[in-house]
Amino acid sequence: MTEAMQGRRVLDEVFAKAGARPSPRVETDSVAALFAQVRTGRWASVVPHAWLHVFGVPHGMRAVPLVEPAWTVPVGLVTTAQRPGSVMARALTEIAGRTDVAAALERLPGYSALP
């Protein structure tokens, strides 16, 4: 299953749990394409929170977290068991262990938590 297909499956589960059935007008396996569509001003999209850090919030728009139902998807970091391992893998592991990614993303311009 591709990452895009898995993302769609997760979204379908979230909407079902909320008792909603979305009617997508555009589908893609590219988050960049979703942001391009949103930037036209004609579309809205559900995108992973982390991508806001990459693309930012399009001018004149805002990012609103989906808070009900609360839903998280675990993410893993897989590295080789070989020692000493790559310098990049060690650096990424160290940074991931000491960074509050959610807090950093919430400080992005245009991000607004629901009251």
MMTF fields as JSON, N, C-alpha, C and O atoms, coordinates in Angstrom:
{
  "mmtfVersion": "1.0.0",
  "mmtfProducer": "UNKNOWN",
  "numBonds": 459,
  "numAtoms": 460,
  "numGroups": 115,
  "numChains": 1,
  "numModels": 1,
  "chainsPerModel": [1],
  "groupsPerChain": [115],
  "chainIdList": ["A"],
  "bondAtomList": [4, 2, 8, 6, 12, 10, 16, 14, 20, 18, 24, 22, 28, 26, 32, 30, 36, 34, 40, 38, 44, 42, 48, 46, 52, 50, 56, 54, 60, 58, 64, 62, 68, 66, 72, 70, 76, 74, 80, 78, 84, 82, 88, 86, 92, 90, 96, 94, 100, 98, 104, 102, 108, 106, 112, 110, 116, 114, 120, 118, 124, 122, 128, 126, 132, 130, 136, 134, 140, 138, 144, 142, 148, 146, 152, 150, 156, 154, 160, 158, 164, 162, 168, 166, 172, 170, 176, 174, 180, 178, 184, 182, 188, 186, 192, 190, 196, 194, 200, 198, 204, 202, 208, 206, 212, 210, 216, 214, 220, 218, 224, 222, 228, 226, 232, 230, 236, 234, 240, 238, 244, 242, 248, 246, 252, 250, 256, 254, 260, 258, 264, 262, 268, 266, 272, 270, 276, 274, 280, 278, 284, 282, 288, 286, 292, 290, 296, 294, 300, 298, 304, 302, 308, 306, 312, 310, 316, 314, 320, 318, 324, 322, 328, 326, 332, 330, 336, 334, 340, 338, 344, 342, 348, 346, 352, 350, 356, 354, 360, 358, 364, 362, 368, 366, 372, 370, 376, 374, 380, 378, 384, 382, 388, 386, 392, 390, 396, 394, 400, 398, 404, 402, 408, 406, 412, 410, 416, 414, 420, 418, 424, 422, 428, 426, 432, 430, 436, 434, 440, 438, 444, 442, 448, 446, 452, 450, 456, 454],
  "bondOrderList": [1, 1, 1, 1, 1, 1, 1, 1, 1, 1, 1, 1, 1, 1, 1, 1, 1, 1, 1, 1, 1, 1, 1, 1, 1, 1, 1, 1, 1, 1, 1, 1, 1, 1, 1, 1, 1, 1, 1, 1, 1, 1, 1, 1, 1, 1, 1, 1, 1, 1, 1, 1, 1, 1, 1, 1, 1, 1, 1, 1, 1, 1, 1, 1, 1, 1, 1, 1, 1, 1, 1, 1, 1, 1, 1, 1, 1, 1, 1, 1, 1, 1, 1, 1, 1, 1, 1, 1, 1, 1, 1, 1, 1, 1, 1, 1, 1, 1, 1, 1, 1, 1, 1, 1, 1, 1, 1, 1, 1, 1, 1, 1, 1, 1],
  "groupList": [{"groupName": "MET", "atomNameList": ["N", "CA", "C", "O"], "elementList": ["N", "C", "C", "O"], "formalChargeList": [0, 0, 0, 0], "bondAtomList": [1, 0, 2, 1, 3, 2], "bondOrderList": [1, 1, 2], "singleLetterCode": "M", "chemCompType": "L-PEPTIDE LINKING"}, {"groupName": "THR", "atomNameList": ["N", "CA", "C", "O"], "elementList": ["N", "C", "C", "O"], "formalChargeList": [0, 0, 0, 0], "bondAtomList": [1, 0, 2, 1, 3, 2], "bondOrderList": [1, 1, 2], "singleLetterCode": "T", "chemCompType": "L-PEPTIDE LINKING"}, {"groupName": "GLU", "atomNameList": ["N", "CA", "C", "O"], "elementList": ["N", "C", "C", "O"], "formalChargeList": [0, 0, 0, 0], "bondAtomList": [1, 0, 2, 1, 3, 2], "bondOrderList": [1, 1, 2], "singleLetterCode": "E", "chemCompType": "L-PEPTIDE LINKING"}, {"groupName": "ALA", "atomNameList": ["N", "CA", "C", "O"], "elementList": ["N", "C", "C", "O"], "formalChargeList": [0, 0, 0, 0], "bondAtomList": [1, 0, 2, 1, 3, 2], "bondOrderList": [1, 1, 2], "singleLetterCode": "A", "chemCompType": "L-PEPTIDE LINKING"}, {"groupName": "GLN", "atomNameList": ["N", "CA", "C", "O"], "elementList": ["N", "C", "C", "O"], "formalChargeList": [0, 0, 0, 0], "bondAtomList": [1, 0, 2, 1, 3, 2], "bondOrderList": [1, 1, 2], "singleLetterCode": "Q", "chemCompType": "L-PEPTIDE LINKING"}, {"groupName": "GLY", "atomNameList": ["N", "CA", "C", "O"], "elementList": ["N", "C", "C", "O"], "formalChargeList": [0, 0, 0, 0], "bondAtomList": [1, 0, 2, 1, 3, 2], "bondOrderList": [1, 1, 2], "singleLetterCode": "G", "chemCompType": "PEPTIDE LINKING"}, {"groupName": "ARG", "atomNameList": ["N", "CA", "C", "O"], "elementList": ["N", "C", "C", "O"], "formalChargeList": [0, 0, 0, 0], "bondAtomList": [1, 0, 2, 1, 3, 2], "bondOrderList": [1, 1, 2], "singleLetterCode": "R", "chemCompType": "L-PEPTIDE LINKING"}, {"groupName": "VAL", "atomNameList": ["N", "CA", "C", "O"], "elementList": ["N", "C", "C", "O"], "formalChargeList": [0, 0, 0, 0], "bondAtomList": [1, 0, 2, 1, 3, 2], "bondOrderList": [1, 1, 2], "singleLetterCode": "V", "chemCompType": "L-PEPTIDE LINKING"}, {"groupName": "LEU", "atomNameList": ["N", "CA", "C", "O"], "elementList": ["N", "C", "C", "O"], "formalChargeList": [0, 0, 0, 0], "bondAtomList": [1, 0, 2, 1, 3, 2], "bondOrderList": [1, 1, 2], "singleLetterCode": "L", "chemCompType": "L-PEPTIDE LINKING"}, {"groupName": "ASP", "atomNameList": ["N", "CA", "C", "O"], "elementList": ["N", "C", "C", "O"], "formalChargeList": [0, 0, 0, 0], "bondAtomList": [1, 0, 2, 1, 3, 2], "bondOrderList": [1, 1, 2], "singleLetterCode": "D", "chemCompType": "L-PEPTIDE LINKING"}, {"groupName": "PHE", "atomNameList": ["N", "CA", "C", "O"], "elementList": ["N", "C", "C", "O"], "formalChargeList": [0, 0, 0, 0], "bondAtomList": [1, 0, 2, 1, 3, 2], "bondOrderList": [1, 1, 2], "singleLetterCode": "F", "chemCompType": "L-PEPTIDE LINKING"}, {"groupName": "LYS", "atomNameList": ["N", "CA", "C", "O"], "elementList": ["N", "C", "C", "O"], "formalChargeList": [0, 0, 0, 0], "bondAtomList": [1, 0, 2, 1, 3, 2], "bondOrderList": [1, 1, 2], "singleLetterCode": "K", "chemCompType": "L-PEPTIDE LINKING"}, {"groupName": "PRO", "atomNameList": ["N", "CA", "C", "O"], "elementList": ["N", "C", "C", "O"], "formalChargeList": [0, 0, 0, 0], "bondAtomList": [1, 0, 2, 1, 3, 2], "bondOrderList": [1, 1, 2], "singleLetterCode": "P", "chemCompType": "L-PEPTIDE LINKING"}, {"groupName": "SER", "atomNameList": ["N", "CA", "C", "O"], "elementList": ["N", "C", "C", "O"], "formalChargeList": [0, 0, 0, 0], "bondAtomList": [1, 0, 2, 1, 3, 2], "bondOrderList": [1, 1, 2], "singleLetterCode": "S", "chemCompType": "L-PEPTIDE LINKING"}, {"groupName": "TRP", "atomNameList": ["N", "CA", "C", "O"], "elementList": ["N", "C", "C", "O"], "formalChargeList": [0, 0, 0, 0], "bondAtomList": [1, 0, 2, 1, 3, 2], "bondOrderList": [1, 1, 2], "singleLetterCode": "W", "chemCompType": "L-PEPTIDE LINKING"}, {"groupName": "HIS", "atomNameList": ["N", "CA", "C", "O"], "elementList": ["N", "C", "C", "O"], "formalChargeList": [0, 0, 0, 0], "bondAtomList": [1, 0, 2, 1, 3, 2], "bondOrderList": [1, 1, 2], "singleLetterCode": "H", "chemCompType": "L-PEPTIDE LINKING"}, {"groupName": "ILE", "atomNameList": ["N", "CA", "C", "O"], "elementList": ["N", "C", "C", "O"], "formalChargeList": [0, 0, 0, 0], "bondAtomList": [1, 0, 2, 1, 3, 2], "bondOrderList": [1, 1, 2], "singleLetterCode": "I", "chemCompType": "L-PEPTIDE LINKING"}, {"groupName": "TYR", "atomNameList": ["N", "CA", "C", "O"], "elementList": ["N", "C", "C", "O"], "formalChargeList": [0, 0, 0, 0], "bondAtomList": [1, 0, 2, 1, 3, 2], "bondOrderList": [1, 1, 2], "singleLetterCode": "Y", "chemCompType": "L-PEPTIDE LINKING"}],
  "groupTypeList": [0, 1, 2, 3, 0, 4, 5, 6, 6, 7, 8, 9, 2, 7, 10, 3, 11, 3, 5, 3, 6, 12, 13, 12, 6, 7, 2, 1, 9, 13, 7, 3, 3, 8, 10, 3, 4, 7, 6, 1, 5, 6, 14, 3, 13, 7, 7, 12, 15, 3, 14, 8, 15, 7, 10, 5, 7, 12, 15, 5, 0, 6, 3, 7, 12, 8, 7, 2, 12, 3, 14, 1, 7, 12, 7, 5, 8, 7, 1, 1, 3, 4, 6, 12, 5, 13, 7, 0, 3, 6, 3, 8, 1, 2, 16, 3, 5, 6, 1, 9, 7, 3, 3, 3, 8, 2, 6, 8, 12, 5, 17, 13, 3, 8, 12],
  "groupIdList": [1, 2, 3, 4, 5, 6, 7, 8, 9, 10, 11, 12, 13, 14, 15, 16, 17, 18, 19, 20, 21, 22, 23, 24, 25, 26, 27, 28, 29, 30, 31, 32, 33, 34, 35, 36, 37, 38, 39, 40, 41, 42, 43, 44, 45, 46, 47, 48, 49, 50, 51, 52, 53, 54, 55, 56, 57, 58, 59, 60, 61, 62, 63, 64, 65, 66, 67, 68, 69, 70, 71, 72, 73, 74, 75, 76, 77, 78, 79, 80, 81, 82, 83, 84, 85, 86, 87, 88, 89, 90, 91, 92, 93, 94, 95, 96, 97, 98, 99, 100, 101, 102, 103, 104, 105, 106, 107, 108, 109, 110, 111, 112, 113, 114, 115],
  "secStructList": [7, 7, 2, 2, 2, 2, 2, 2, 2, 2, 2, 2, 2, 2, 2, 2, 2, 6, 6, 7, 7, 7, 7, 7, 1, 7, 7, 7, 1, 7, 2, 2, 2, 2, 2, 2, 2, 2, 2, 6, 6, 1, 7, 7, 7, 7, 7, 7, 6, 6, 2, 2, 2, 2, 2, 7, 7, 7, 6, 6, 7, 7, 5, 7, 7, 7, 7, 1, 1, 7, 7, 7, 7, 7, 7, 7, 7, 7, 7, 7, 1, 7, 1, 1, 7, 7, 2, 2, 2, 2, 2, 2, 2, 2, 2, 2, 2, 2, 7, 7, 2, 2, 2, 2, 2, 2, 6, 1, 6, 6, 5, 7, 7, 7, 7],
  "xCoordList": [0.857, 0.0, 0.894, 1.81, 0.635, 1.454, 1.118, 0.082, 2.017, 1.795, 0.506, -0.249, 0.261, -0.957, -2.205, -3.182, -2.174, -3.335, -3.56, -4.701, -2.474, -2.624, -3.169, -4.011, -2.693, -3.213, -4.695, -5.438, -5.129, -6.551, -7.354, -8.451, -6.821, -7.496, -7.663, -8.727, -6.612, -6.68, -7.738, -8.549, -7.736, -8.747, -10.159, -11.068, -10.348, -11.671, -12.119, -13.288, -11.197, -11.53, -11.891, -12.846, -11.135, -11.398, -12.769, -13.556, -13.062, -14.363, -15.492, -16.533, -15.3, -16.336, -16.589, -17.739, -15.531, -15.681, -16.451, -17.181, -16.289, -16.993, -18.397, -19.146, -18.76, -20.076, -20.208, -21.311, -19.09, -19.101, -18.597, -17.818, -19.052, -18.592, -18.169, -19.012, -16.858, -16.392, -16.657, -16.811, -16.703, -16.891, -15.727, -15.865, -14.577, -13.391, -13.624, -14.258, -13.112, -13.197, -11.859, -11.8, -10.776, -9.431, -8.724, -8.782, -8.064, -7.259, -5.889, -5.753, -4.871, -3.497, -2.658, -3.058, -1.511, -0.594, 0.536, 1.595, 0.313, 1.338, 0.807, -0.166, 1.45, 1.059, 1.326, 0.579, 2.391, 2.692, 1.535, 1.188, 0.939, -0.198, -1.399, -2.126, -1.616, -2.713, -2.511, -3.446, -1.283, -1.011, -1.195, -1.693, -0.804, -0.987, -2.476, -2.863, -3.303, -4.746, -5.31, -6.117, -4.886, -5.38, -4.983, -5.772, -3.767, -3.288, -4.137, -4.115, -4.872, -5.731, -6.891, -7.501, -7.2, -8.317, -9.646, -10.671, -9.649, -10.898, -11.101, -12.175, -10.097, -10.149, -9.708, -9.025, -10.106, -9.618, -9.048, -9.344, -8.243, -7.641, -7.345, -7.225, -7.233, -6.76, -5.348, -5.132, -4.394, -2.998, -2.365, -2.81, -1.342, -0.64, -0.055, 0.536, -0.228, 0.238, 1.697, 2.047, 2.546, 3.974, 4.274, 5.292, 3.414, 3.67, 3.516, 4.005, 2.85, 2.74, 4.119, 4.358, 5.014, 6.378, 7.121, 7.979, 6.796, 7.462, 6.887, 7.641, 5.58, 4.934, 4.391, 4.128, 4.221, 3.612, 2.118, 1.579, 1.465, 0.027, -0.145, 0.381, -0.882, -1.061, -1.592, -2.431, -1.102, -1.504, -3.027, -3.692, -3.55, -4.986, -5.784, -7.014, -5.082, -5.761, -5.24, -4.276, -5.873, -5.405, -5.5, -6.289, -4.691, -4.715, -5.485, -5.204, -6.438, -7.262, -7.11, -7.381, -6.682, -6.51, -7.843, -8.845, -7.84, -9.014, -8.896, -8.02, -9.77, -9.648, -10.673, -10.47, -11.737, -12.756, -13.067, -13.521, -12.858, -12.3, -10.781, -10.12, -10.25, -8.793, -8.219, -8.721, -7.181, -6.622, -5.135, -4.701, -4.376, -2.938, -2.51, -3.122, -1.471, -0.9, 0.565, 1.324, 0.964, 2.368, 3.312, 3.0, 4.459, 5.496, 6.754, 7.078, 7.457, 8.679, 9.899, 9.812, 11.02, 12.3, 13.089, 13.404, 13.404, 14.111, 15.527, 15.733, 16.482, 17.885, 18.545, 17.991, 19.71, 20.434, 20.961, 21.257, 21.071, 21.608, 23.135, 23.767, 23.723, 25.175, 25.737, 25.135, 26.896, 27.577, 28.885, 29.561, 29.27, 28.716, 27.47, 26.86, 27.06, 25.893, 26.257, 27.374, 25.322, 25.624, 25.549, 24.785, 26.347, 26.354, 24.978, 24.475, 24.369, 23.059, 21.987, 21.151, 22.012, 21.018, 21.183, 20.195, 22.415, 22.646, 22.169, 21.541, 22.469, 22.044, 20.526, 19.964, 19.856, 18.396, 17.788, 16.834, 18.326, 17.834, 17.986, 17.076, 19.127, 19.369, 18.392, 17.81, 18.219, 17.324, 15.876, 15.148, 15.458, 14.081, 13.807, 12.69, 14.81, 14.631, 14.503, 13.996, 14.956, 14.921, 14.075, 14.114, 13.322, 12.517, 11.037, 10.558, 10.322, 8.863, 8.304, 7.994, 8.18, 7.776, 6.39, 6.184, 5.449, 4.093, 4.1, 3.42, 4.848, 4.907, 5.526, 5.064, 6.557, 7.198, 6.221, 6.158, 5.468, 4.517, 3.381, 2.884, 2.973, 1.874, 2.271, 1.4, 3.567, 4.034, 4.091, 4.461, 3.733, 3.783, 2.758, 1.664, 3.116, 2.135, 0.913, 1.037, -0.26, -1.489, -2.116, -3.256, -1.367, -1.914, -2.796, -2.374, -3.995, -4.864, -5.538, -6.151, -5.415, -6.101, -7.551, -7.853, -8.421, -9.835, -10.04, -9.387, -10.935, -11.192, -11.793, -12.068],
  "yCoordList": [-1.178, 0.0, 1.229, 1.332, 2.166, 3.372, 4.285, 4.136, 5.236, 6.187, 6.979, 7.22, 7.378, 8.144, 7.31, 7.811, 6.049, 5.185, 4.99, 4.976, 4.839, 4.666, 5.949, 5.896, 7.105, 8.374, 8.514, 8.994, 8.105, 8.17, 7.227, 7.575, 6.039, 5.086, 5.683, 5.561, 6.327, 6.956, 8.048, 8.121, 8.899, 9.965, 9.411, 9.937, 8.357, 7.734, 7.249, 7.393, 6.676, 6.21, 7.379, 7.292, 8.465, 9.64, 10.219, 10.498, 10.402, 10.945, 10.007, 10.467, 8.711, 7.753, 7.843, 7.799, 7.967, 8.081, 9.342, 9.36, 10.402, 11.657, 11.642, 12.606, 10.552, 10.459, 11.273, 11.658, 11.534, 12.33, 11.493, 10.556, 11.847, 11.156, 12.222, 12.845, 12.426, 13.474, 13.107, 11.937, 14.12, 13.928, 14.612, 15.742, 13.928, 14.559, 14.975, 14.253, 16.128, 16.62, 16.469, 16.421, 16.395, 16.241, 15.192, 15.234, 14.261, 13.272, 13.231, 13.331, 13.083, 13.015, 12.248, 12.074, 11.798, 11.144, 12.105, 11.673, 13.403, 14.407, 15.51, 16.185, 15.689, 16.778, 18.121, 19.079, 18.191, 19.427, 19.796, 20.972, 18.814, 19.075, 19.572, 20.449, 19.028, 19.508, 20.977, 21.773, 21.336, 22.731, 23.63, 24.749, 23.161, 23.941, 24.189, 25.293, 23.181, 23.345, 24.345, 25.204, 24.234, 25.139, 26.584, 27.505, 26.78, 28.132, 28.831, 30.058, 28.078, 28.721, 29.452, 30.325, 29.103, 29.728, 29.052, 29.48, 28.005, 27.319, 26.03, 25.432, 25.594, 24.292, 24.381, 25.321, 23.402, 23.18, 21.774, 20.974, 21.469, 20.142, 19.73, 20.564, 18.443, 17.879, 17.398, 16.549, 17.948, 17.569, 17.275, 17.797, 16.45, 16.207, 17.507, 18.303, 17.696, 18.849, 19.178, 20.35, 18.169, 18.384, 19.102, 19.786, 18.961, 19.594, 21.104, 21.796, 21.631, 23.08, 23.704, 24.833, 22.968, 23.458, 23.545, 24.409, 22.669, 22.643, 23.709, 24.486, 23.755, 24.632, 25.928, 26.881, 25.967, 27.136, 27.148, 26.273, 28.142, 28.303, 29.31, 30.421, 28.928, 29.852, 31.21, 31.289, 32.279, 33.653, 33.786, 33.319, 34.424, 34.666, 33.479, 33.515, 32.424, 31.224, 30.897, 31.499, 29.955, 29.515, 28.01, 27.367, 27.468, 26.03, 25.814, 26.451, 24.929, 24.643, 23.166, 22.313, 22.854, 21.441, 20.709, 21.273, 19.463, 18.612, 18.048, 17.226, 18.485, 18.081, 17.036, 16.358, 16.893, 15.892, 15.105, 15.7, 13.858, 13.065, 13.219, 13.444, 13.091, 13.132, 11.886, 10.778, 12.077, 10.947, 11.166, 12.242, 10.168, 10.244, 9.012, 7.949, 9.171, 8.065, 7.974, 8.922, 6.854, 6.744, 6.77, 6.265, 7.369, 7.438, 6.855, 7.128, 6.059, 5.446, 5.919, 6.337, 5.847, 6.145, 4.844, 4.303, 4.35, 3.083, 3.373, 4.045, 2.862, 3.019, 1.644, 0.673, 1.581, 0.32, -0.073, 0.791, -1.347, -1.838, -1.822, -2.01, -1.597, -1.56, -0.432, 0.634, -0.686, 0.35, 0.654, -0.281, 1.861, 3.009, 3.59, 4.483, 3.145, 3.705, 5.005, 5.503, 5.552, 6.779, 7.995, 8.024, 8.98, 10.232, 10.889, 11.417, 10.854, 11.47, 10.79, 11.462, 9.462, 8.739, 9.057, 9.238, 9.123, 9.464, 10.883, 11.126, 11.825, 13.213, 13.322, 14.014, 12.647, 12.686, 12.085, 12.634, 10.971, 10.329, 11.264, 11.379, 11.929, 12.849, 14.026, 14.383, 14.62, 15.771, 15.368, 16.085, 14.225, 13.76, 13.524, 13.744, 13.081, 12.809, 14.035, 13.951, 15.18, 16.386, 17.515, 18.631, 17.251, 18.286, 18.03, 16.911, 19.06, 18.985, 19.464, 20.643, 18.541, 18.885, 19.527, 20.52, 18.985, 19.539, 20.997, 21.827, 21.316, 22.702, 23.616, 24.741, 23.148, 23.955, 24.222, 25.34, 23.22, 23.386, 24.327, 25.074, 24.297, 25.151, 26.622, 27.491, 26.915, 28.304, 28.877, 30.038, 28.086, 28.577, 29.684, 29.644, 30.684, 31.722, 31.111, 30.213, 31.601, 31.133, 29.934, 29.573, 29.308, 28.144, 28.66, 29.532, 28.145, 28.578, 27.369, 26.553, 27.271, 26.203, 26.618, 27.803, 25.665, 25.983, 26.348, 25.784, 27.282, 27.689, 26.57, 26.744],
  "zCoordList": [0.0, 0.0, 0.0, 0.816, -0.912, -0.975, 0.197, 0.846, 0.452, 1.534, 1.316, 2.259, 0.074, -0.231, 0.036, 0.593, -0.355, -0.124, 1.367, 1.83, 2.121, 3.558, 4.178, 5.075, 3.705, 4.205, 3.937, 4.793, 2.772, 2.433, 3.32, 3.758, 3.591, 4.472, 5.868, 6.475, 6.376, 7.699, 7.709, 8.633, 6.682, 6.622, 6.549, 7.191, 5.773, 5.691, 7.071, 7.429, 7.845, 9.202, 10.117, 10.889, 10.033, 10.87, 10.54, 11.444, 9.252, 8.866, 9.285, 9.753, 9.124, 9.533, 11.027, 11.465, 11.809, 13.265, 13.635, 14.626, 12.834, 13.086, 12.49, 12.646, 11.804, 11.197, 9.919, 9.532, 9.271, 8.037, 6.873, 7.046, 5.709, 4.508, 3.498, 2.852, 3.368, 2.454, 0.997, 0.646, 0.18, -1.244, -1.966, -2.433, -2.058, -2.645, -4.092, -4.861, -4.448, -5.817, -6.531, -7.76, -5.74, -6.28, -5.437, -4.208, -6.086, -5.372, -6.006, -7.225, -5.171, -5.652, -4.644, -3.493, -5.077, -4.151, -3.778, -3.322, -3.97, -3.726, -2.821, -3.157, -1.673, -0.776, -1.45, -1.25, -2.248, -2.972, -3.897, -4.011, -4.553, -5.431, -4.633, -5.098, -3.444, -2.605, -2.253, -2.335, -1.859, -1.531, -2.748, -2.618, -3.919, -5.141, -5.389, -5.773, -5.174, -5.355, -4.342, -4.699, -3.086, -2.042, -2.355, -2.146, -2.853, -3.165, -4.237, -4.331, -5.033, -6.034, -5.383, -6.001, -4.14, -3.446, -3.709, -3.178, -4.517, -4.858, -4.065, -4.135, -3.319, -2.676, -1.223, -0.816, -0.472, 0.888, 0.9, 0.012, 1.887, 1.926, 3.359, 4.256, 3.543, 4.799, 4.512, 3.647, 5.243, 5.048, 6.405, 7.428, 6.413, 7.676, 8.236, 7.507, 9.498, 10.257, 9.948, 9.813, 9.835, 9.625, 8.311, 8.208, 7.312, 6.021, 6.069, 5.176, 7.088, 7.219, 7.391, 6.964, 8.014, 8.217, 6.881, 6.698, 5.973, 4.67, 3.743, 3.158, 3.604, 2.631, 3.22, 2.487, 4.544, 5.158, 4.902, 4.225, 5.448, 5.242, 4.112, 4.186, 3.057, 1.933, 2.379, 3.277, 1.751, 2.065, 2.036, 1.111, 3.056, 3.122, 3.636, 3.663, 4.044, 4.54, 5.924, 6.397, 6.559, 7.867, 7.97, 7.278, 8.838, 9.106, 10.4, 11.415, 10.357, 11.534, 11.863, 11.018, 13.076, 13.418, 13.513, 13.952, 13.102, 13.306, 14.714, 14.983, 15.612, 17.007, 17.433, 18.44, 16.713, 17.025, 15.77, 14.793, 15.743, 16.82, 16.882, 15.868, 18.087, 18.251, 17.571, 17.761, 16.793, 16.038, 15.86, 15.45, 16.161, 15.918, 15.147, 15.249, 14.391, 13.645, 14.043, 13.838, 14.603, 15.03, 13.828, 12.75, 14.052, 13.033, 13.639, 14.795, 12.871, 13.384, 12.624, 11.469, 13.281, 12.668, 12.667, 13.727, 11.498, 11.371, 10.892, 9.882, 11.625, 11.238, 11.238, 11.753, 10.665, 10.609, 11.992, 12.818, 12.23, 13.496, 13.491, 14.53, 12.318, 12.224, 13.066, 13.192, 13.635, 14.398, 13.714, 13.286, 13.589, 14.284, 13.633, 14.221, 12.467, 11.795, 11.11, 11.258, 10.365, 9.627, 10.543, 11.509, 10.22, 10.966, 10.881, 11.873, 9.688, 9.508, 10.359, 10.964, 10.405, 11.202, 12.684, 13.395, 13.148, 14.56, 14.857, 15.888, 13.95, 14.152, 14.167, 15.017, 13.238, 13.179, 14.438, 14.988, 14.897, 16.116, 17.306, 18.127, 17.403, 18.51, 18.479, 19.504, 17.31, 17.179, 17.446, 18.133, 16.908, 17.122, 18.598, 19.065, 19.329, 20.745, 21.616, 22.735, 21.121, 21.955, 21.384, 21.9, 20.343, 19.709, 19.924, 19.742, 20.31, 20.419, 19.076, 18.909, 18.128, 16.768, 16.753, 16.056, 17.498, 17.509, 17.954, 17.351, 18.985, 19.47, 18.418, 18.226, 17.744, 16.7, 15.558, 15.046, 15.16, 14.066, 14.449, 13.605, 15.695, 16.136, 16.17, 16.21, 16.155, 16.141, 14.726, 14.55, 13.72, 12.337, 12.114, 12.677, 11.284, 10.963, 10.288, 9.454, 10.652, 10.035, 10.721, 10.429, 11.642, 12.344, 13.473, 14.232, 13.594, 14.682, 15.304, 14.615, 16.601, 17.326, 17.51, 17.655, 17.504, 17.738, 19.193, 20.071, 19.461, 20.86, 21.668, 22.855]
}
